[in-house]
Amino acid sequence: MARTARTQEEIQRFLGIGAVQVAELDLNGEEAALRPGPGSPPVTHGEVFVLVRRAGRPVGTLLGRVPEGADPATVLTALARQEHGQEHGQEPAEERGQGRVAERSGATGPPPPHTSVVVATRERAGQLARALDSLLAQDHPDFEIVVVDNAPVTDETRDLVERKYGERVRYVCEPVAGLATAHNTGLAAALGTVVAFTDDDVVADPRWLTELTTPFAVDPGLGCATGLILPARLRTPAQVLLESHGGFAKGFTPTTYDPKDPPRDEPLFPFTAGRFGSGANMAFRAEVLRGVGGFDPATGAGTPARGGDDLYGFVRVLTQGHRLHYTPGALVWHHHRESWADLETQAFGYGAGLTAYLTAILVNRPALLPAFLARVPRGLSHARGLTAVRNTGGDAPGDRGAAPGDHDTRTHPWPRRLSRLQRKGMLYGPVGYLRARRTAGSRTTGRGTR
């Protein structure tokens, strides 16, 4: 009874979370340009989540409040210069890790490689059209788009691609449900040297693909690249809550992860794959991903495992000796889930996907078991931290809290119910993976064992 009452209290607190506007502000010398986020109305008074750019490049985020009657551009520009000006690190952040990769593309470096962009989708033609429009506006000089229609029940996606996009977008149907299976189908159809993956609920920044794939032309040892994911909208309590606890963002510091020189501040490397990026913004050298057998089809959304396909791919590439590079210049705007029920599903799925991918790694690469067992004690501590009830930031005197997207500081407490669901998901993950593996049957046999 007490738990039920506490859950109801958490839901009521959750429902009291207000909407936050989304905007971009480019600090370019003495001038600044404020514009609304993708699909958002012009900025007005109230709270605003702002992506701060400098000469077009993302450098940070902030949460500002525009008083009623004030000019949003004036207020937010002053705040941005205060938090992201010269004295606060005007130069781009220095890259972490070894095997440095050029962050800036253009005349000083090689052109990005021929790339295939794979978008897996299922019965979401409206969202897909928005994503495809943004992909077709990329400044990358040499790419193709492959849409994988996963276990469709209607012809809506096929009709959209053929009617609106014609030869500009290739359509492939994959009848077997599951995100990893759909991605493997896209990988098989891809003609590019590099294969990028994104979701049907994103809007890609015009330079996304160039920024994501140019590092492959610079570093022949690079097997995977990931990029920055920010919220396209913060209109509902669920969207604000998720983003205030980090969302999908991995920060604004370019980082190269090299298995030959593991990061000293990440003792669980490479098994903390969630730190590397997310499936909505990732790219692989095609021959490397094919060489490890692609994604395990018993992982991912649409299977009993519920997730973990992207994390599996990251770890498989790293454990084969290839580097992974995170670049904040490669930006996509993601439409987060909108309701409390969505958050419950997402919390359980994240927990399940985490342990499902770890199970998949050990099943497909038993030789990694000793390294994994050596990390178990710290791994359990890490897992407890992931599922802890997280309080808000701003408790210290003078601390005004965190912007959505900041990490380890929060504007809203993370509900206990969601933490419990994540822990339940972690317990379920290995069972879900083994169920999915049995269902996949012969399709799973031999994958990921090279």
Secondary structure, DSSP 4 states (H G I P E B T S, - for coil): -HHHHHHHHHHHHHHTPPPBEEEEEEEETTEEEEEEPTTPPPP-SEEEEEEEEETTEEEEEEEEEEPTTS-HHHHHHHHHHHHHSGGGT-SPPPPBSSS------STTSPPPPPEEEEEEESS-HHHHHHHHHHHHT---SSEEEEEEEES-SSSHHHHHIIIIIGGGSEEEEE-S--HHHHHHHHHHH--SSEEEEE-TTEEE-TTHHHHHHHHHHH-TTEEEEEEEEEES-B-SHHHHHHHHTTTT---SS-EEEBTTB--TT-TTTTS-GGGT--TTEEEEEHHHHHHTTSS-TTSSTTSTT-S-HHHHHHHHHHHTT-EEEEEEEEEEEE----SHHHHHHHHHHHHHHHHHHHHHHHHH-GGGHHHHHHTHHHHHHHHHHHTS----S--STT-----TT-SS--SSPPPHHHHHHHHHHHHHHHHHHHHHHHHHGGGTTTTT--
